[in-house]
């Protein structure tokens, strides 16, 4: 067993991490009480990068760190590299290239350190947008351990400031899995008007002591009275237990227009994956009201009024982004029509919408934009980087009533235009069978393409074919297809960042790809010839 104690004077511990170092459990205690136990790849011979652990409330106290002998025989001296110091920011000499790393997305959110996946707890408090997210702050893989709720705040949905993690694991065997937030405007839970209420799954950490059969503890609720900085558990947790240790998870909490509150939870039953709905009047006592079929992970449920008017409809979807439109009444969702993807690319997952904002102009949405080489344990997704994964740009979801039924349109939020740098560059191409545009690595391009025959658009591995006569779009060689309402000339918006390309077609649908765009070109091909005009804006970084 290895032990070391450090007095906290400036509010942070800084951990030297080796990208491929062997990992061991390290327990952190203050005044004899465990405050965390994390699976760390500490670097014995100098770190590949540093990660920070915020401990400001422990200033003046001594933190004791212990490496348990039951993890094998870790090399001597691993704890000696941990140092105490100031905040993890650009002024700290341990982080000289923060937000300027070679593969850092410059206008897509990524965490300053560690792994990122599902967006969680998206809520607008009347002044600021809060984004919590699945976060391993001490490593560049998920691995089923260390998962916190990271926390970032924005005044406009575009420029983000990263805060210390909002919800942290408090026991060794479980982590803080996905969930959601609302504002308790009337103080129904008893914690004051305007408290932020978080719902999440306390989920077994599959790699804890090499035991992958630890059960989920169910759905937990917590409240914040300090503007979302920290949370306190409801005393009755879990409020919605998981039956027989099932890994039911990802509660989506919402205000029910019929009164009270609802929660949608990914569950399983005798027919397989499903979504279950619960109701409460006070946020403490929950009753099962119904189940729906064929939904896997991270449900989201919200109302939209159709463009042009009409009665509001409900939209329900899961982590794969397959949405369905219908009615939600008496705690039961009834689907109307078919299911369609929110995004037609290959790399979005576990999207969520913001609660608490005015949805008159659309429901604000963001999704995890996965690397196309994604592996939960592979450290090569973002080669040599101290972080991994990113989010899409925030978008607005609007409900459109077409001749084929209701469809959800997805377009970037207008605030993205705040990042345009100077006047656009104009490119014109006339009557050629093919061309390749070199776009700035961080750019926003608006294209109008006119052709008599089908067009093929490629950006590295992401591609689609558009037929102007029918409006039909076929993505990635036939993987998915959709018929656009607007036919003829293609109005295409292309968001090009360091590790992603996002297409938006006719202000109706999107296709997102998580791939290294350095040195890549946008290719346009048509056998019958075409004309195109491109308006290209350079994009400012959201970090500086």
RODO-2510 file (C-alpha; in nm, 4 decimals, decimal comma):
residues 544
     n   res          X          Y          Z
     1     x     0,0000     0,0000     0,0000
     2     x     0,1229     0,3495    -0,0920
     3     x     0,0067     0,6595     0,0988
     4     x     0,0722     1,0298     0,0687
     5     x    -0,0789     1,3419     0,2308
     6     x    -0,0943     1,6958     0,0872
     7     x    -0,2311     2,0110     0,2498
     8     x    -0,4667     2,2028     0,0219
     9     x    -0,3638     2,5674     0,0049
    10     x    -0,4618     2,6873    -0,3446
    11     x    -0,7663     2,4664    -0,4076
    12     x    -0,6475     2,2128    -0,6651
    13     x    -0,4507     1,8908    -0,6974
    14     x    -0,2821     1,8264    -1,0324
    15     x    -0,2370     1,4672    -1,1480
    16     x     0,0425     1,3588    -1,3867
    17     x    -0,1287     1,1290    -1,6392
    18     x     0,0337     0,8833    -1,8789
    19     x    -0,1774     0,8214    -2,1874
    20     x    -0,1117     0,4465    -2,1898
    21     x     0,0062     0,4048    -1,8299
    22     x    -0,1188     0,1140    -1,6207
    23     x    -0,4096     0,2285    -1,4050
    24     x    -0,4634     0,1754    -1,0353
    25     x    -0,7305     0,2856    -0,7897
    26     x    -0,6389     0,5844    -0,5733
    27     x    -0,8551     0,6758    -0,2745
    28     x    -0,8774     1,0393    -0,1625
    29     x    -0,9769     1,1179     0,1965
    30     x    -1,0246     1,4367     0,3984
    31     x    -1,0462     1,4209     0,7784
    32     x    -1,0827     1,0428     0,7584
    33     x    -1,3776     1,0555     0,5147
    34     x    -1,3538     0,9296     0,1564
    35     x    -1,4196     1,2061    -0,0978
    36     x    -1,3475     0,9947    -0,4041
    37     x    -1,1740     0,6904    -0,5460
    38     x    -1,0580     0,7038    -0,9072
    39     x    -0,8912     0,4719    -1,1571
    40     x    -0,5780     0,6645    -1,2572
    41     x    -0,2974     0,6099    -1,5032
    42     x    -0,0350     0,8068    -1,3104
    43     x     0,2920     0,8631    -1,4914
    44     x     0,6020     0,7411    -1,3098
    45     x     0,8531     0,8943    -1,5553
    46     x     0,6862     1,2239    -1,6440
    47     x     0,3302     1,2869    -1,7619
    48     x     0,1920     1,3049    -2,1134
    49     x    -0,0419     1,5692    -1,9711
    50     x    -0,1846     1,6976    -1,6427
    51     x    -0,5407     1,6788    -1,5116
    52     x    -0,6805     1,8968    -1,2345
    53     x    -0,8965     1,7997    -0,9352
    54     x    -1,0828     2,0982    -0,7857
    55     x    -1,0834     2,0896    -0,4030
    56     x    -1,1522     2,4504    -0,3033
    57     x    -1,3878     2,3592    -0,0202
    58     x    -1,1004     2,1634     0,1364
    59     x    -0,8594     2,4595     0,1527
    60     x    -0,6731     2,4383     0,4822
    61     x    -0,7365     2,0641     0,5142
    62     x    -0,5044     1,7725     0,4424
    63     x    -0,5935     1,5245     0,1671
    64     x    -0,4650     1,1705     0,2137
    65     x    -0,4181     0,9529    -0,0964
    66     x    -0,3930     0,5747    -0,0803
    67     x    -0,3177     0,3125    -0,3457
    68     x    -0,4622    -0,0196    -0,2313
    69     x    -0,2425    -0,3276    -0,2497
    70     x    -0,5335    -0,5354    -0,3833
    71     x    -0,4792    -0,3717    -0,7235
    72     x    -0,1543    -0,5616    -0,7682
    73     x     0,1896    -0,4110    -0,7280
    74     x     0,1940    -0,0540    -0,8605
    75     x     0,5423     0,0964    -0,9044
    76     x     0,6750     0,2830    -0,6064
    77     x     0,6476     0,6592    -0,6071
    78     x     0,3408     0,7027    -0,8306
    79     x     0,1746     0,9346    -0,5794
    80     x     0,4843     1,1528    -0,5511
    81     x     0,4165     1,3218    -0,8846
    82     x     0,0845     1,4731    -0,7688
    83     x     0,1189     1,8446    -0,6907
    84     x    -0,0990     2,1072    -0,5222
    85     x    -0,1576     2,4395    -0,6958
    86     x    -0,3882     2,6941    -0,8536
    87     x    -0,6744     2,6500    -1,0978
    88     x    -0,6571     2,4476    -1,4194
    89     x    -0,6477     2,7376    -1,6636
    90     x    -0,4259     2,9061    -1,9221
    91     x    -0,2298     3,0926    -1,6547
    92     x    -0,1164     2,7683    -1,4924
    93     x     0,2248     2,6598    -1,6317
    94     x     0,1114     2,2958    -1,6244
    95     x    -0,1403     2,3791    -1,9032
    96     x     0,0534     2,6009    -2,1478
    97     x    -0,1380     2,4914    -2,4614
    98     x    -0,4876     2,4788    -2,3128
    99     x    -0,7489     2,5087    -2,5920
   100     x    -0,4706     2,5524    -2,8492
   101     x    -0,3808     2,1846    -2,8914
   102     x    -0,3334     2,0628    -3,2488
   103     x    -0,6630     1,8694    -3,2659
   104     x    -0,8711     2,1027    -3,0462
   105     x    -1,2092     2,1834    -3,2080
   106     x    -1,2290     2,5616    -3,2197
   107     x    -1,6053     2,6187    -3,2250
   108     x    -1,7408     2,2829    -3,1092
   109     x    -1,7414     2,2283    -2,7342
   110     x    -1,4817     1,9887    -2,5956
   111     x    -1,3663     1,9469    -2,2375
   112     x    -1,0340     2,1046    -2,1429
   113     x    -0,9153     1,7693    -2,0086
   114     x    -1,0334     1,4094    -2,0248
   115     x    -1,3086     1,2137    -2,1921
   116     x    -1,6519     1,3510    -2,2899
   117     x    -1,9693     1,1843    -2,4141
   118     x    -2,3464     1,2324    -2,3617
   119     x    -2,4756     1,5853    -2,2935
   120     x    -2,6684     1,5841    -1,9642
   121     x    -2,8805     1,8214    -1,7588
   122     x    -2,9313     2,0843    -2,0292
   123     x    -3,1163     2,3745    -1,8689
   124     x    -3,1556     2,7499    -1,9265
   125     x    -3,1883     2,9385    -1,5973
   126     x    -3,3203     3,2609    -1,7518
   127     x    -2,9728     3,4088    -1,7959
   128     x    -2,7316     3,1311    -1,8837
   129     x    -2,7259     2,7979    -2,0619
   130     x    -2,5984     2,5095    -1,8488
   131     x    -2,4526     2,2014    -2,0141
   132     x    -2,3557     1,9056    -1,7984
   133     x    -2,2040     1,6037    -1,9715
   134     x    -2,0563     1,2600    -1,9164
   135     x    -1,6964     1,3248    -1,8206
   136     x    -1,3903     1,1284    -1,7144
   137     x    -1,1779     1,4205    -1,5910
   138     x    -0,8706     1,2014    -1,5276
   139     x    -0,8312     1,0043    -1,8511
   140     x    -0,9012     1,0031    -2,2250
   141     x    -1,1231     0,6938    -2,2314
   142     x    -1,4608     0,6182    -2,0764
   143     x    -1,3800     0,2750    -1,9427
   144     x    -1,6869     0,2579    -1,7171
   145     x    -1,5102     0,4415    -1,4320
   146     x    -1,4475     0,7927    -1,2985
   147     x    -1,7555     0,9308    -1,4751
   148     x    -1,8725     1,2671    -1,3384
   149     x    -2,1134     1,5284    -1,4679
   150     x    -1,8871     1,7876    -1,6267
   151     x    -2,0279     2,1412    -1,6279
   152     x    -2,0024     2,4303    -1,8731
   153     x    -2,1980     2,7569    -1,8856
   154     x    -2,2717     2,9924    -2,1757
   155     x    -2,4535     3,3247    -2,2165
   156     x    -2,5464     3,2525    -2,5801
   157     x    -2,5131     2,8763    -2,6387
   158     x    -2,1890     2,9274    -2,8333
   159     x    -1,9191     3,0647    -2,6007
   160     x    -1,8618     2,8227    -2,3127
   161     x    -1,6813     2,8547    -1,9811
   162     x    -1,5965     2,5263    -1,8150
   163     x    -1,6680     2,4979    -1,4427
   164     x    -1,5572     2,2272    -1,1978
   165     x    -1,7563     1,9062    -1,2328
   166     x    -2,1151     1,9498    -1,1137
   167     x    -2,1861     1,6011    -0,9753
   168     x    -1,9041     1,3692    -0,8690
   169     x    -1,9017     1,0005    -0,7713
   170     x    -1,9221     0,9599    -0,3933
   171     x    -1,8709     0,5826    -0,3719
   172     x    -1,6136     0,3678    -0,5464
   173     x    -1,8418     0,1164    -0,7150
   174     x    -2,0755     0,3538    -0,9028
   175     x    -2,0455     0,6502    -1,1338
   176     x    -2,2776     0,9348    -1,2347
   177     x    -2,4489     0,8211    -1,5555
   178     x    -2,6647     1,0266    -1,7907
   179     x    -2,9652     1,2325    -1,6901
   180     x    -3,1325     1,5726    -1,7150
   181     x    -3,2348     1,8913    -1,5320
   182     x    -3,5317     2,1240    -1,4885
   183     x    -3,5992     2,4398    -1,2881
   184     x    -3,8403     2,3927    -0,9952
   185     x    -4,0049     2,7323    -1,0473
   186     x    -4,2606     2,6973    -0,7687
   187     x    -4,0409     2,5149    -0,5190
   188     x    -4,2576     2,2010    -0,5231
   189     x    -3,9683     1,9853    -0,3984
   190     x    -3,9251     2,1997    -0,0889
   191     x    -3,5827     2,3422    -0,1752
   192     x    -3,6937     2,6910    -0,2753
   193     x    -3,8308     2,8516    -0,5877
   194     x    -3,5901     2,8337    -0,8788
   195     x    -3,3842     2,5380    -0,7519
   196     x    -3,2256     2,3345    -1,0306
   197     x    -3,3353     1,9707    -1,0062
   198     x    -3,1078     1,7041    -1,1574
   199     x    -3,2164     1,3470    -1,2327
   200     x    -2,9458     1,0885    -1,3085
   201     x    -2,8633     0,7194    -1,2827
   202     x    -2,6302     0,5962    -1,0103
   203     x    -2,4783     0,3297    -1,2343
   204     x    -2,2371     0,0506    -1,1506
   205     x    -1,8785     0,1097    -1,2606
   206     x    -1,8150    -0,2000    -1,4671
   207     x    -1,4377    -0,2021    -1,4189
   208     x    -1,4409    -0,1477    -1,0438
   209     x    -1,2135    -0,4185    -0,9020
   210     x    -1,2642    -0,6082    -1,2314
   211     x    -1,6263    -0,6901    -1,1446
   212     x    -1,8610    -0,6151    -1,4358
   213     x    -2,1777    -0,7432    -1,2653
   214     x    -2,2401    -0,4724    -1,0075
   215     x    -2,6042    -0,3587    -1,0318
   216     x    -2,7434    -0,0135    -1,0996
   217     x    -2,8862     0,1623    -0,7958
   218     x    -3,1607     0,3321    -1,0010
   219     x    -3,2655     0,6901    -1,0656
   220     x    -3,1469     0,9585    -0,8221
   221     x    -3,2571     1,3199    -0,7826
   222     x    -3,0479     1,6093    -0,6506
   223     x    -3,1021     1,9819    -0,6140
   224     x    -2,8860     2,2909    -0,6530
   225     x    -2,9450     2,6280    -0,4867
   226     x    -2,6162     2,7866    -0,6024
   227     x    -2,6968     2,8269    -0,9737
   228     x    -2,5986     2,4739    -1,0682
   229     x    -2,2471     2,4739    -0,9248
   230     x    -2,3097     2,1955    -0,6709
   231     x    -2,5892     1,9486    -0,5949
   232     x    -2,7310     1,7829    -0,2829
   233     x    -2,9041     1,4433    -0,3027
   234     x    -3,2724     1,4042    -0,2198
   235     x    -3,2877     1,2033     0,1045
   236     x    -3,5062     0,9249    -0,0455
   237     x    -3,2636     0,8212    -0,3246
   238     x    -3,3117     0,6183    -0,5284
   239     x    -3,6535     0,7662    -0,6062
   240     x    -3,7064     0,5214    -0,8942
   241     x    -3,5222     0,1959    -0,8107
   242     x    -3,3947    -0,0389    -1,0803
   243     x    -3,5712    -0,3746    -1,0666
   244     x    -3,3522    -0,6733    -0,9797
   245     x    -3,0323    -0,4820    -1,0449
   246     x    -3,1228    -0,4019    -1,4069
   247     x    -2,9176    -0,1195    -1,5558
   248     x    -3,2236     0,0989    -1,6242
   249     x    -3,0927     0,4476    -1,6739
   250     x    -3,0868     0,7955    -1,8265
   251     x    -3,3903     0,9668    -1,6654
   252     x    -3,5365     1,2577    -1,8637
   253     x    -3,7241     1,4855    -1,6206
   254     x    -3,9785     1,7375    -1,7541
   255     x    -4,2698     1,9595    -1,6580
   256     x    -4,6002     1,7890    -1,7420
   257     x    -4,8481     2,0387    -1,8956
   258     x    -5,1285     1,8400    -1,7333
   259     x    -4,9755     1,9218    -1,3939
   260     x    -4,6780     1,8084    -1,1900
   261     x    -4,3689     1,6457    -1,3341
   262     x    -4,2758     1,3511    -1,5539
   263     x    -3,9692     1,1327    -1,5962
   264     x    -3,8920     0,9118    -1,8962
   265     x    -3,6447     0,6279    -1,8264
   266     x    -3,4733     0,3795    -2,0570
   267     x    -3,5769     0,0362    -1,9276
   268     x    -3,6187    -0,3212    -2,0468
   269     x    -3,9172    -0,5543    -2,0273
   270     x    -4,0162    -0,8917    -2,1702
   271     x    -4,0151    -0,7368    -2,5195
   272     x    -3,6690    -0,5847    -2,4897
   273     x    -3,5726    -0,2175    -2,4844
   274     x    -3,8433     0,0286    -2,3908
   275     x    -3,9100     0,3670    -2,2337
   276     x    -4,1051     0,3958    -1,9072
   277     x    -4,2925     0,7046    -1,7899
   278     x    -4,3351     0,8148    -1,4283
   279     x    -4,5359     1,0995    -1,2715
   280     x    -4,4982     1,3041    -0,9537
   281     x    -4,6673     1,6078    -0,8006
   282     x    -4,3844     1,6947    -0,5610
   283     x    -4,0685     1,5441    -0,7200
   284     x    -4,0353     1,3015    -0,4267
   285     x    -4,3005     1,0335    -0,4882
   286     x    -4,3087     0,8787    -0,8358
   287     x    -4,5703     0,6508    -0,9967
   288     x    -4,5302     0,4431    -1,3139
   289     x    -4,7862     0,5598    -1,5732
   290     x    -4,6954     0,3601    -1,8836
   291     x    -4,4331     0,2110    -2,1140
   292     x    -4,3498     0,2452    -2,4817
   293     x    -4,1480     0,0084    -2,6997
   294     x    -3,8266     0,0224    -2,9049
   295     x    -3,6242     0,2950    -2,7422
   296     x    -3,2618     0,2483    -2,6373
   297     x    -3,0866     0,4816    -2,3914
   298     x    -3,1164     0,8548    -2,3204
   299     x    -3,4846     0,9329    -2,3902
   300     x    -3,5883     1,2921    -2,4557
   301     x    -3,9503     1,4107    -2,4658
   302     x    -4,0781     1,7624    -2,5415
   303     x    -4,3573     1,9586    -2,7108
   304     x    -4,3319     2,1596    -3,0329
   305     x    -4,5901     2,3758    -3,2078
   306     x    -4,5859     2,3138    -3,5857
   307     x    -4,4423     2,5882    -3,8054
   308     x    -4,7317     2,7891    -3,9442
   309     x    -4,9600     2,7012    -3,6543
   310     x    -5,1609     2,4073    -3,5321
   311     x    -5,1968     2,2098    -3,2119
   312     x    -4,8701     2,1263    -3,0305
   313     x    -4,7286     1,7777    -3,0776
   314     x    -4,4862     1,5758    -2,8674
   315     x    -4,1494     1,4491    -2,9933
   316     x    -3,9859     1,1419    -2,8352
   317     x    -3,6488     0,9938    -2,9250
   318     x    -3,3651     0,7859    -2,7833
   319     x    -2,9853     0,7925    -2,7968
   320     x    -2,9757     0,6845    -3,1620
   321     x    -3,1734     0,9993    -3,2494
   322     x    -3,4663     0,8150    -3,4120
   323     x    -3,7564     1,0478    -3,3371
   324     x    -4,1260     0,9884    -3,3440
   325     x    -4,4099     1,2458    -3,3263
   326     x    -4,7285     1,1881    -3,1308
   327     x    -4,9374     1,2729    -2,8263
   328     x    -4,8490     1,2461    -2,4589
   329     x    -5,1457     1,2298    -2,2246
   330     x    -5,2130     1,0740    -1,8849
   331     x    -4,8480     0,9683    -1,8699
   332     x    -4,8552     0,7654    -2,1933
   333     x    -4,6986     0,8464    -2,5328
   334     x    -4,8921     0,7514    -2,8490
   335     x    -4,6867     0,7547    -3,1700
   336     x    -4,8279     0,8906    -3,4974
   337     x    -4,6603     0,7984    -3,8264
   338     x    -4,3083     0,6697    -3,8904
   339     x    -3,9751     0,7276    -3,7165
   340     x    -3,6940     0,9319    -3,8672
   341     x    -3,3362     1,0258    -3,7684
   342     x    -3,2657     1,3676    -3,6202
   343     x    -2,9299     1,3496    -3,8002
   344     x    -2,8354     1,1450    -4,1079
   345     x    -2,4596     1,1244    -4,0520
   346     x    -2,2646     0,8510    -3,8763
   347     x    -2,1389     1,0124    -3,5566
   348     x    -2,4118     1,1720    -3,3434
   349     x    -2,5396     0,9965    -3,0318
   350     x    -2,7347     1,0664    -2,7129
   351     x    -2,8573     1,4143    -2,8039
   352     x    -3,0665     1,6191    -2,5620
   353     x    -3,2653     1,9440    -2,5654
   354     x    -3,2560     2,2399    -2,3269
   355     x    -3,5406     2,2859    -2,0826
   356     x    -3,6310     2,6236    -1,9348
   357     x    -3,6107     2,8379    -2,2502
   358     x    -3,8785     2,9834    -2,4781
   359     x    -3,9262     2,7280    -2,7572
   360     x    -4,1304     2,9579    -2,9842
   361     x    -3,8509     2,9660    -3,2428
   362     x    -3,7532     2,6025    -3,1916
   363     x    -3,6235     2,3637    -2,9273
   364     x    -3,2476     2,3982    -2,8687
   365     x    -3,0581     2,0715    -2,9096
   366     x    -2,7019     1,9396    -2,8916
   367     x    -2,5525     1,5934    -2,9361
   368     x    -2,2328     1,4066    -2,8665
   369     x    -2,0351     1,4133    -3,1942
   370     x    -1,8369     1,0913    -3,1729
   371     x    -1,5019     1,0315    -3,3344
   372     x    -1,5480     0,7937    -3,6280
   373     x    -1,2804     0,5599    -3,4849
   374     x    -1,4527     0,5505    -3,1477
   375     x    -1,3525     0,2862    -2,8976
   376     x    -1,4477     0,3101    -2,5320
   377     x    -1,1010     0,1917    -2,4279
   378     x    -0,8799     0,3082    -2,7188
   379     x    -0,6533     0,6056    -2,6451
   380     x    -0,5928     0,6829    -3,0163
   381     x    -0,9238     0,8549    -3,1053
   382     x    -0,7631     1,1987    -3,0679
   383     x    -0,3956     1,1029    -3,1108
   384     x    -0,1583     1,2519    -2,8523
   385     x    -0,4264     1,4837    -2,7113
   386     x    -0,5098     1,5349    -2,3414
   387     x    -0,8838     1,5290    -2,4219
   388     x    -1,1204     1,3189    -2,6333
   389     x    -1,4567     1,3791    -2,8073
   390     x    -1,6706     1,6856    -2,8737
   391     x    -2,0293     1,8101    -2,9099
   392     x    -2,2149     1,9163    -3,2242
   393     x    -2,2975     2,2819    -3,2621
   394     x    -2,6225     2,3701    -3,0835
   395     x    -2,9205     2,3531    -3,3196
   396     x    -3,2885     2,4440    -3,3249
   397     x    -3,5470     2,1702    -3,3757
   398     x    -3,8666     2,2803    -3,5495
   399     x    -4,1781     2,0775    -3,6304
   400     x    -4,2853     2,1044    -3,9945
   401     x    -4,6158     1,9739    -4,1290
   402     x    -4,5401     1,8313    -4,4762
   403     x    -4,7484     1,6398    -4,7294
   404     x    -4,5847     1,3247    -4,5912
   405     x    -4,6688     1,4117    -4,2282
   406     x    -4,4790     1,5802    -3,9462
   407     x    -4,1024     1,6140    -3,9742
   408     x    -3,8456     1,7656    -3,7381
   409     x    -3,6109     2,0149    -3,9062
   410     x    -3,2658     2,0734    -3,7507
   411     x    -3,0616     2,3902    -3,8165
   412     x    -2,7773     2,5715    -3,6314
   413     x    -2,8824     2,8335    -3,3777
   414     x    -2,8547     3,1928    -3,5117
   415     x    -2,5945     3,2805    -3,2456
   416     x    -2,3399     3,0720    -3,4387
   417     x    -2,3099     3,3675    -3,6786
   418     x    -2,1438     3,5623    -3,3945
   419     x    -1,8288     3,3654    -3,4754
   420     x    -1,8030     3,4859    -3,8365
   421     x    -1,4675     3,6542    -3,8902
   422     x    -1,4766     3,9464    -4,1327
   423     x    -1,6413     3,9452    -4,4737
   424     x    -1,7039     3,6160    -4,6554
   425     x    -1,4947     3,4857    -4,9433
   426     x    -1,7025     3,4123    -5,2541
   427     x    -1,6260     3,1171    -5,4831
   428     x    -1,8111     3,0528    -5,8113
   429     x    -1,7920     2,7365    -6,0190
   430     x    -1,9737     2,6964    -6,3518
   431     x    -2,0427     2,3950    -6,5740
   432     x    -1,7845     2,1448    -6,4605
   433     x    -1,8308     1,7783    -6,3794
   434     x    -1,6368     1,8052    -6,0577
   435     x    -1,4483     2,0361    -5,8277
   436     x    -1,2807     2,0308    -5,4896
   437     x    -1,3013     2,3325    -5,2611
   438     x    -1,0275     2,3983    -5,0076
   439     x    -1,2122     2,5370    -4,7059
   440     x    -1,0501     2,7053    -4,4061
   441     x    -1,0081     2,4523    -4,1255
   442     x    -1,2530     2,6499    -3,9123
   443     x    -1,5241     2,7751    -4,1473
   444     x    -1,8963     2,8147    -4,2130
   445     x    -1,9802     2,7792    -4,5829
   446     x    -2,3145     2,8523    -4,7533
   447     x    -2,3446     2,6815    -5,0922
   448     x    -2,6080     2,7112    -5,3640
   449     x    -2,5664     2,4351    -5,6234
   450     x    -2,7745     2,4134    -5,9425
   451     x    -2,7673     2,1016    -6,1576
   452     x    -2,9848     1,8990    -6,3962
   453     x    -2,8720     1,5655    -6,2596
   454     x    -2,7788     1,4048    -5,9284
   455     x    -2,5018     1,5678    -5,7250
   456     x    -2,2504     1,3860    -5,5089
   457     x    -2,0978     1,5748    -5,2148
   458     x    -1,7999     1,4311    -5,0232
   459     x    -1,6041     1,5478    -4,7225
   460     x    -1,3510     1,2760    -4,6425
   461     x    -1,5633     0,9738    -4,5336
   462     x    -1,8923     1,1636    -4,5175
   463     x    -2,0905     1,1759    -4,8400
   464     x    -2,4378     1,2016    -4,9904
   465     x    -2,6068     1,2041    -5,3319
   466     x    -2,8847     1,4560    -5,3989
   467     x    -3,1345     1,4328    -5,6882
   468     x    -3,2736     1,7821    -5,7633
   469     x    -3,5653     1,6386    -5,9599
   470     x    -3,7068     1,4382    -5,6698
   471     x    -3,5450     1,5916    -5,3597
   472     x    -3,4186     1,2467    -5,2627
   473     x    -3,0931     1,2305    -5,0629
   474     x    -2,8955     0,9081    -5,0158
   475     x    -2,6279     0,9146    -4,7452
   476     x    -2,3021     0,7185    -4,7322
   477     x    -2,3716     0,4812    -5,0186
   478     x    -2,7229     0,3848    -4,9106
   479     x    -2,6973     0,3739    -4,5323
   480     x    -2,9861     0,6214    -4,4921
   481     x    -3,2057     0,8259    -4,7220
   482     x    -3,4627     1,1050    -4,7036
   483     x    -3,6814     1,3002    -4,9456
   484     x    -3,6564     1,6745    -4,8919
   485     x    -3,9632     1,8946    -4,9171
   486     x    -3,7720     2,1564    -5,1174
   487     x    -3,6441     2,0293    -5,4530
   488     x    -3,4323     2,1915    -5,7258
   489     x    -3,1250     2,3939    -5,6306
   490     x    -2,9469     2,2571    -5,3253
   491     x    -2,8980     2,5029    -5,0405
   492     x    -2,6177     2,3469    -4,8395
   493     x    -2,4467     2,4749    -4,5252
   494     x    -2,1140     2,3159    -4,4294
   495     x    -1,9604     2,3570    -4,0829
   496     x    -1,5935     2,2580    -4,1017
   497     x    -1,3892     2,2299    -3,7816
   498     x    -1,0700     2,0509    -3,6823
   499     x    -1,2326     1,7141    -3,6045
   500     x    -1,5770     1,7345    -3,7666
   501     x    -1,7868     1,8201    -4,0679
   502     x    -2,1581     1,8967    -4,0368
   503     x    -2,3902     1,9291    -4,3392
   504     x    -2,7270     2,1104    -4,3281
   505     x    -2,9494     2,0583    -4,6320
   506     x    -3,2358     2,2932    -4,7367
   507     x    -3,2740     2,3988    -4,3705
   508     x    -3,4461     2,0633    -4,3173
   509     x    -3,2009     1,7896    -4,2184
   510     x    -2,8411     1,7509    -4,1046
   511     x    -2,5631     1,4954    -4,1426
   512     x    -2,2707     1,5054    -3,8974
   513     x    -1,9332     1,3322    -3,9177
   514     x    -1,6580     1,3138    -3,6538
   515     x    -1,3333     1,2929    -3,8484
   516     x    -0,9996     1,4683    -3,8850
   517     x    -1,0579     1,7451    -4,1418
   518     x    -0,7009     1,8733    -4,1645
   519     x    -0,5931     1,8889    -4,5283
   520     x    -0,9295     1,7627    -4,6547
   521     x    -1,1391     1,9199    -4,9322
   522     x    -1,5091     1,9476    -5,0067
   523     x    -1,5730     1,7583    -5,3316
   524     x    -1,8702     1,8324    -5,5595
   525     x    -1,9388     1,6028    -5,8568
   526     x    -2,2145     1,5831    -6,1184
   527     x    -2,1957     1,3976    -6,4501
   528     x    -2,4235     1,6495    -6,6258
   529     x    -2,2391     1,9554    -6,4970
   530     x    -2,3436     2,2126    -6,2399
   531     x    -2,2975     2,5695    -6,1251
   532     x    -2,2256     2,6628    -5,7666
   533     x    -2,1679     2,9687    -5,5555
   534     x    -2,0027     2,9394    -5,2160
   535     x    -2,0004     3,2031    -4,9421
   536     x    -1,7212     3,1081    -4,7014
   537     x    -1,6833     3,2598    -4,3564
   538     x    -1,3810     3,2001    -4,1372
   539     x    -1,4786     3,1201    -3,7775
   540     x    -1,3359     3,2710    -3,4596
   541     x    -1,2415     3,0404    -3,1749
   542     x    -1,4883     3,0130    -2,8884
   543     x    -1,1965     2,9739    -2,6467
   544     x    -1,0164     3,3078    -2,6886
***
